[in-house]
């Protein structure tokens, strides 16, 4: 016998079914031989909690379980952002700071002379007659630098043409050279009154033109004749006897200081010392040194 359901329960089930009809979900219930409602001929549907299913739904495939320990989690490598490399231009090897001071690109002796002009930069211009710029080979390997013009030089406009100049010519010839092979100039280009030594302000005013001359000629060796020339290029207050005959440098070029020819005229025994200095210069220039030959 089919057990009868109480009226209260029947009413609740009927209300639930009506509610499902209103929602449109009655078709989700399957008929599994539910009880027939008494006096109505209707079959009772199982409660939703017991009979609810999703028709025509396939089971979701699950991944097979691996035996043993679960695989260890591999940490992702840490990527460090790389900043773009900055390309630095190569620095070409060049002259030192001291060597590069006051150098002028594409300079020539003609430009130096034009820039000098009819110079009135210092007080020496008041008593001079002629500017004595320099003379000789503009591509010489050997440059002689003296002190300043004398009376003969002031009159002719050429360096070392007086008595001291004649002795310098003999010294050059003893080296196996001619005056035309070398370049000769002075620390100042105007004659100091009474042939006195150039004063410091006069040398500092004129020396930039001397430096430009040397830069343009680019000699292999510079010979300073006397203390004024040596102190001008070396920027020193030491006496010439402290470094005479020693190899020094001026802007990367070999420099040697020796006595001025005028000093040799007053002190002939010092000629042998000067000749020793000139032999050192000859060795650097590749000139043959002849024993016993001197000025």
Secondary structure, DSSP 8 states (H G I E B T S, - for coil): ------HHHHHHHHHHHHHHHHHT-GGGB--SS--B-TTT--B----HHHHB--TT----------SSS---------------------------HHHHTT--TT--HHHHHHHH-S--SSGGGGT-SS----EE-TT-SEEEEES---HHHHHHS-SS-SHHHHHHHHHHHHTT--GGGSEEEES-SS--GGG----HHHHHHHHHHHHHHHHHH--SEEEEESHHHHHHHHT--S-GGGTTT-EEEETTEEEEEE--HHHHHH-GGGHHHHHHHHHHHHHHHT----TT---
